[in-house]
Amino acid sequence: MKSGDDSRPAVFWSPAISHDLLRVTRHNTAWLKPGMVAQRAKNRPNQLGSTICRILKVEGRRLFVEGLDAVDGTPVLDLKPWVHEFAPRGPTYQPNWITELMSEYWKKS
């Protein structure tokens, strides 16, 4: 593993999760109310998360990444190489409310 590697699936542990803050959707009443496992909110019953990130640099056992959909300092438990054969096979579906929600997610403020 080296810096500049292509995007990699990552599994991380989110100890900062508050089970008191479990929610169903953001504050848009036009969106459907899906169950907890139909969204990616950080306050979830399970403290494991997964996302795709890019390695920026490696210093000894410290790993610096971008695009990790987690709070800064979150422990990364595992990184996998991107393997096309493990990507979804065939068409995928994403509800319109998720597309709308994520439309500006990665834009820098």
C-alpha positions as CSV (number, residue, x, y, z in Angstrom):
1,M,0.0,0.0,0.0
2,K,1.4,3.4,-1.0
3,S,0.2,7.0,-1.3
4,G,-1.5,7.8,-4.5
5,D,-3.1,4.4,-4.7
6,D,-6.5,4.3,-6.4
7,S,-9.7,4.4,-4.3
8,R,-10.1,1.7,-1.8
9,P,-13.0,0.3,0.2
10,A,-12.4,1.1,3.9
11,V,-14.0,-0.3,7.1
12,F,-13.9,2.0,10.2
13,W,-15.1,2.1,13.8
14,S,-17.2,5.0,14.9
15,P,-16.9,5.3,18.7
16,A,-18.6,8.7,18.7
17,I,-22.0,7.4,17.7
18,S,-24.8,8.5,20.0
19,H,-27.7,6.0,20.1
20,D,-29.8,8.8,21.5
21,L,-29.6,10.6,18.2
22,L,-30.8,7.8,15.9
23,R,-32.8,9.4,13.0
24,V,-34.7,8.3,10.0
25,T,-34.1,11.2,7.5
26,R,-32.8,14.7,7.3
27,H,-35.3,17.5,7.8
28,N,-37.1,17.2,4.4
29,T,-40.7,16.0,4.7
30,A,-40.9,15.4,1.0
31,W,-38.5,12.4,1.3
32,L,-39.7,9.0,2.2
33,K,-38.9,7.8,5.7
34,P,-36.6,4.8,5.2
35,G,-35.3,2.5,7.9
36,M,-31.9,3.0,9.5
37,V,-30.1,0.5,7.2
38,A,-31.4,2.4,4.1
39,Q,-29.2,5.4,4.8
40,R,-25.6,6.3,5.8
41,A,-26.2,8.5,8.9
42,K,-23.4,8.4,11.4
43,N,-25.8,7.8,14.3
44,R,-26.7,4.1,13.7
45,P,-27.2,1.1,15.8
46,N,-24.0,-0.5,14.5
47,Q,-20.7,1.4,15.0
48,L,-19.0,-0.1,11.9
49,G,-18.9,2.0,8.8
50,S,-17.7,1.5,5.3
51,T,-16.8,3.9,2.5
52,I,-14.4,4.4,-0.4
53,C,-11.4,6.5,0.2
54,R,-8.0,7.4,-1.4
55,I,-4.6,7.0,0.3
56,L,-2.8,10.4,0.6
57,K,0.3,9.2,2.5
58,V,1.7,6.5,4.7
59,E,4.0,7.4,7.7
60,G,5.0,4.2,9.5
61,R,1.7,2.8,10.8
62,R,-0.2,6.1,10.3
63,L,-2.4,6.3,7.3
64,F,-3.7,9.6,5.8
65,V,-6.7,9.3,3.5
66,E,-9.2,11.6,1.8
67,G,-12.9,10.9,1.2
68,L,-13.3,8.8,4.3
69,D,-16.9,9.4,5.2
70,A,-16.2,9.6,8.9
71,V,-15.2,12.0,11.7
72,D,-11.5,13.1,11.7
73,G,-9.5,10.7,13.8
74,T,-11.8,7.7,13.3
75,P,-9.9,4.4,13.5
76,V,-9.7,2.6,10.1
77,L,-9.9,-1.1,10.7
78,D,-9.2,-2.3,7.2
79,L,-8.6,-1.2,3.7
80,K,-9.1,-3.4,0.7
81,P,-7.8,-3.0,-2.9
82,W,-10.5,-2.0,-5.4
83,V,-11.3,-5.1,-7.3
84,H,-13.7,-4.6,-10.3
85,E,-15.0,-8.2,-10.0
86,F,-16.3,-7.4,-6.5
87,A,-18.1,-4.3,-7.6
88,P,-21.9,-4.5,-8.3
89,R,-22.7,-6.7,-11.3
90,G,-25.4,-5.3,-13.4
91,P,-27.4,-2.2,-12.9
92,T,-27.7,-0.6,-9.5
93,Y,-30.5,1.5,-8.0
94,Q,-30.3,4.6,-5.9
95,P,-33.5,6.3,-4.7
96,N,-34.0,9.9,-5.8
97,W,-34.0,11.3,-2.3
98,I,-30.4,10.0,-1.8
99,T,-29.2,11.6,-5.0
100,E,-30.7,14.9,-3.9
101,L,-29.3,14.6,-0.4
102,M,-25.8,13.8,-1.7
103,S,-25.7,16.4,-4.5
104,E,-23.5,18.8,-2.5
105,Y,-22.1,16.4,0.1
106,W,-18.4,16.5,-1.1
107,K,-18.3,20.2,-2.1
108,K,-15.9,22.2,0.0
109,S,-17.4,25.1,1.9
